[in-house]
């Protein structure tokens, strides 16, 4: 990352003209543990619900 300093409007325009105008893809690592924990929670709730329905524990 570059930092530019401009002390006048002309210098600022020069800085803007030298900046890249195209998008550059950037690879980032994404934390997915919370997604897996959410899926595990949903599967656990579904399993508990099916167990209650299967064995008829609610009267």
Secondary structure, 3 states (H helix, E strand, C coil): CCCCCCCCHHHHHHHHHHCCCCCCCCCCCCCCHHHHHHHHHHHHHHHHHHHHHHHCCCC
